[in-house]
């Protein structure tokens, strides 16, 4: 099992305390959703896990097959797709590939995982917002990461595109076994894709385990009850 272990994590921004003495384990071989209101520290936590923010105290350990690893690989998907407009989809996916190890057939495989077959020769201005997000996911997968970190990647998209991309995330997880840590402020989105939800509220963490079956009806009584609990926490 792969996991992050956080011990006595403390984080301040100027004079504002974000986290205080947080002790937490996050399994990195499932879909964990970090959920909370704007400003609660969701993105801050993700950036700390991804080594993009090192201004904190405490210890973070990454275990791979229960062995501590220091050079683990992270694929990051941001709110914006961050595609290079002068490069084709294929070249965007190969952007990090300095040693030319990613073949055209590899690109086809990654694009197939996000249902974008036959798009590798397009430029970003020829893509919709949802397609651009899929390319950014394919690019993150091409890095062969130990885990994917996703920071509200669908927040700017319309309802129907978001729903389709939530299904893409679930399929990517099923087909690659890559663990995902996904930040959102949307409860329905969390319920749709998560094996586990971590709710942040007033610097406290609350955990909801939803099980391994991701082919779920979030309008069932079980999930409606969980939704009510989460809403109460976030009031």
Number of C-alpha atoms within 10 A of each C-alpha: 11 20 21 17 16 18 16 15 19 17 23 13 11 7 6 8 12 19 21 15 14 17 15 14 14 17 19 22 20 23 27 25 27 28 26 24 16 10 9 19 21 24 19 18 19 20 16 16 20 18 12 11 13 11 11 13 15 14 13 18 16 22 18 17 10 10 12 14 13 10 7 13 14 18 23 22 23 18 14 16 20 14 21 14 12 11 16 19 27 24 20 22 27 24 17 14 14 8 7 9 9 17 12 13 9 15 21 17 16 24 25 15 21 21 17 17 13 10 18 18 11 14 19 21 12 13 15 12 17 19 19 21 24 25 27 24 27 29 27 23 24 21 18 14 16 18 25 25 24 23 22 19 23 23 14 13 15 11 10 10 15 17 15 11 19 17 16 18 19 17 17 22 20 13 10 11 14 19 22 26 24 26 26 22 18 13 18 15 19 25 23 20 26 25 20 22 25 22 24 19 17 13 14 12 16 13 14 17 12 18 10 12 9 18 10 13 12 17 13 9 10 11 17 15 12 16 18 12 12 21 12 8 14 14 7
